[in-house]
Amino acid sequence: MGSKLAGPGGQGGKTISQNADINVTPFVDIMLVLLIIFMVAAPLATVSIRLDLPPATPPTGEEPKEPVYVTIQETGSIFLADKQTTIETLAVDACAALGGGSPACQEERIFVRAQPEVRYNAFMAVMNELQAKGFYKVGLLNEDIE
């Protein structure tokens, strides 16, 4: 707030009255500086990632094979579709279920599902075995497919 030190002409400066006007000049100066800062900083905050997407290819008419479902039960039993298997014979049985023992069987899809009570190490043993045998198209299911 400001105050007037000089009074009306005949009083010789004996009365002091207050000036209650708000000085907005510093406020406007600060707002303009902040506006400039944000205008300069905003383009730097946007991050772009360069993607090289493959060209779109039309479907060849060949439908993908039905995937194989690996089910892990809480007892540690492993089932491939409806047939029980072991961790050692899982890859061989998966290739047989996918339609033969050719090396191309590793390019097909395999879905792994486990009961909620299955221990993590039993689940990871199945995943590690599939990966070690070259099965990289593995999907994880959390619900039964109907």
C-alpha positions, 0 to 999 in steps of 0.5 A: 500500500502506498500513502500520500505525504502531501495533503491538499494545497492549503494544509501544508502536508499535515494529513496523510491519507492511504492509497488502497490501489493494488499495483499489478505490474509486478504480478503481470511481469512474473506471469509473463516470465512464467509464460515464456518459461513454459512455452520454451519448456513444453516442446522439450517435455514431449518425448517421441520414439521412432518406430520402424513398423513392418509393412502390412501384408494381406492374409495368405488365407492360411489359418493358424493352427490351434494352439496347444494348452499346457495346464499346471495343476496345484499338485505339480502335474502338467497336462498338455491338452488332456494328456498328462506329461512331465517336465522332461518330455514337455517339448517332445509332447508339445511338438507331437500335439502341434502336428509332428516332430518337425523343427517348425513346431517351435514356431507355433503358439503354446498357451500356459495356464496354471491353477491359482494355487500353483507355486511360482517355481513350478510355473517358472520351471515349465516356462524355462523348459519351453524357452530352453527347447526353442518355444518362444511364442508362449502366451499366458492365460489367467482364465479358462477359454470357453 
